[in-house]
Amino acid sequence: MENDNSGFFEKVYKVTSLIPPGRVSTYGAIARYLGSAGSSRMVGWALNNCHSMGEFIPAHRVVNRNGILTGKHHFGTTSAMEQLLANENIMVEDDRVIDFAALFWDPCREL
C-alpha cells in the first residue's frame, strides 16, 4: 500500500464511482480490486471522507460483506443511506440489503 493515503483514497473513489445504480459492492471487494485485500477499513475511511469531495461519490452503494449498512452513520442522518439506496430500488430491511447476493457488484469480475 502507498505511504500517501490520498493516492489510495483517490483509487477508492474511482472504483466506487463505477458501481452502477441499483447495485452494491463491499469494502473488501474494493480493497481486493485495488490489490490491498487487508485494507477494507481503509476503504471505509476513504468513503467516510468522500463527502468533503467536490464531486459526488456514491458511497451509499458500499456495504459490509454481509450486506449491512455499517457506514450509515456517516450520511448526516441514520436513514439517509437507506433512502439513497431505496431511490435506486435497492430494498433494505433491518439495515441489511435484501437480495444482497443478486445485487452484489464485484469490481474484480466487472472491470
Rosetta blueprint (number, residue, H / E / L):
1 M L
2 E L
3 N L
4 D L
5 N H
6 S H
7 G H
8 F H
9 F H
10 E H
11 K H
12 V H
13 Y H
14 K H
15 V H
16 T H
17 S H
18 L L
19 I L
20 P L
21 P L
22 G L
23 R L
24 V E
25 S E
26 T E
27 Y H
28 G H
29 A H
30 I H
31 A H
32 R H
33 Y H
34 L L
35 G L
36 S L
37 A L
38 G L
39 S L
40 S H
41 R H
42 M H
43 V H
44 G H
45 W H
46 A H
47 L H
48 N H
49 N H
50 C H
51 H H
52 S H
53 M L
54 G L
55 E L
56 F L
57 I L
58 P L
59 A H
60 H H
61 R H
62 V E
63 V E
64 N L
65 R L
66 N L
67 G L
68 I E
69 L L
70 T L
71 G L
72 K H
73 H H
74 H H
75 F L
76 G L
77 T L
78 T L
79 S L
80 A H
81 M H
82 E H
83 Q H
84 L H
85 L H
86 A H
87 N L
88 E L
89 N L
90 I L
91 M L
92 V E
93 E E
94 D L
95 D L
96 R E
97 V E
98 I L
99 D L
100 F H
101 A H
102 A H
103 L H
104 F E
105 W L
106 D L
107 P H
108 C H
109 R H
110 E H
111 L L
